[in-house]
Amino acid sequence: MSLWDRFRRGLERTREALVGVVGAALGRRTVDAATVAVALERAGWLVAARSRHLLERNWLQLCLMGEVSARDLDGLADTLANPVHHSA
């Protein structure tokens, strides 16, 4: 399952539950969570990925506050699909 697919599942659950934080376990064979976090921060998202707990697991947390439009989610998907490009 792709990184975006994992986030999409989390986003769908978040919208239903009205929760503001979505977590993603990126696994050991994918891109580094800290790299993804930098790309997301540069795109304007509030992200947690630097705690020892998250770094050891290669996890990140994305905070969804206020209105999140389809356009916002498209930008999020683009950043998640190409995090290295967006963090450079």
C-alpha positions as CSV (number, residue, x, y, z in Angstrom):
1,M,0.0,0.0,0.0
2,S,1.4,3.4,-1.0
3,L,2.1,6.2,1.5
4,W,-0.7,8.2,0.1
5,D,-3.1,5.3,0.4
6,R,-2.2,5.0,4.1
7,F,-2.7,8.6,4.7
8,R,-6.0,8.7,2.7
9,R,-7.3,5.9,5.0
10,G,-6.3,8.0,8.0
11,L,-7.8,11.1,6.6
12,E,-11.1,9.3,5.9
13,R,-11.2,8.1,9.5
14,T,-10.2,11.5,10.8
15,R,-13.1,13.3,8.9
16,E,-15.6,10.8,10.3
17,A,-14.3,11.0,13.9
18,L,-13.5,14.7,13.7
19,V,-10.0,14.1,15.1
20,G,-7.2,16.5,14.3
21,V,-4.2,14.2,14.1
22,V,-3.5,11.5,11.6
23,G,-0.5,9.1,12.2
24,A,1.4,7.3,9.5
25,A,3.8,4.4,10.1
26,L,6.1,4.6,7.1
27,G,7.9,1.3,7.7
28,R,11.5,0.5,7.3
29,R,11.7,0.2,3.5
30,T,10.1,3.6,2.6
31,V,11.3,7.1,2.7
32,D,12.5,8.6,6.0
33,A,9.7,10.2,8.1
34,A,11.9,13.2,8.9
35,T,12.3,13.9,5.1
36,V,8.5,13.6,4.6
37,A,8.0,15.9,7.6
38,V,10.2,18.6,6.2
39,A,8.4,18.5,2.8
40,L,5.0,18.7,4.6
41,E,6.1,21.6,6.8
42,R,7.4,23.5,3.7
43,A,4.0,23.0,2.1
44,G,2.3,24.5,5.2
45,W,1.2,21.4,7.2
46,L,1.8,21.0,10.9
47,V,3.7,17.8,11.4
48,A,5.3,15.9,14.3
49,A,8.2,13.5,13.4
50,R,11.1,14.4,15.6
51,S,10.4,12.8,18.9
52,R,12.5,9.8,19.8
53,H,9.3,7.7,19.9
54,L,8.4,8.7,16.3
55,L,11.9,8.6,14.9
56,E,12.6,5.1,16.2
57,R,9.5,3.8,14.5
58,N,9.8,6.0,11.3
59,W,6.3,7.4,12.1
60,L,4.9,10.9,11.6
61,Q,1.8,12.7,12.7
62,L,0.0,15.2,10.6
63,C,-2.3,17.7,12.2
64,L,-5.5,18.6,10.5
65,M,-7.0,21.8,11.9
66,G,-9.9,23.8,10.6
67,E,-11.3,23.3,7.1
68,V,-9.5,20.9,4.9
69,S,-10.5,21.2,1.3
70,A,-10.2,18.7,-1.6
71,R,-7.6,21.1,-3.0
72,D,-5.6,20.9,0.2
73,L,-5.7,17.2,0.1
74,D,-4.5,17.2,-3.5
75,G,-1.5,19.3,-2.4
76,L,-0.9,16.9,0.4
77,A,-1.1,13.9,-1.9
78,D,1.4,15.6,-4.3
79,T,3.8,16.3,-1.4
80,L,3.5,12.7,-0.1
81,A,4.0,11.3,-3.6
82,N,7.3,13.3,-4.0
83,P,8.6,14.3,-0.6
84,V,12.2,14.5,-1.6
85,H,11.4,16.9,-4.4
86,H,9.4,19.1,-2.0
87,S,12.0,19.1,0.7
88,A,14.9,20.2,-1.5
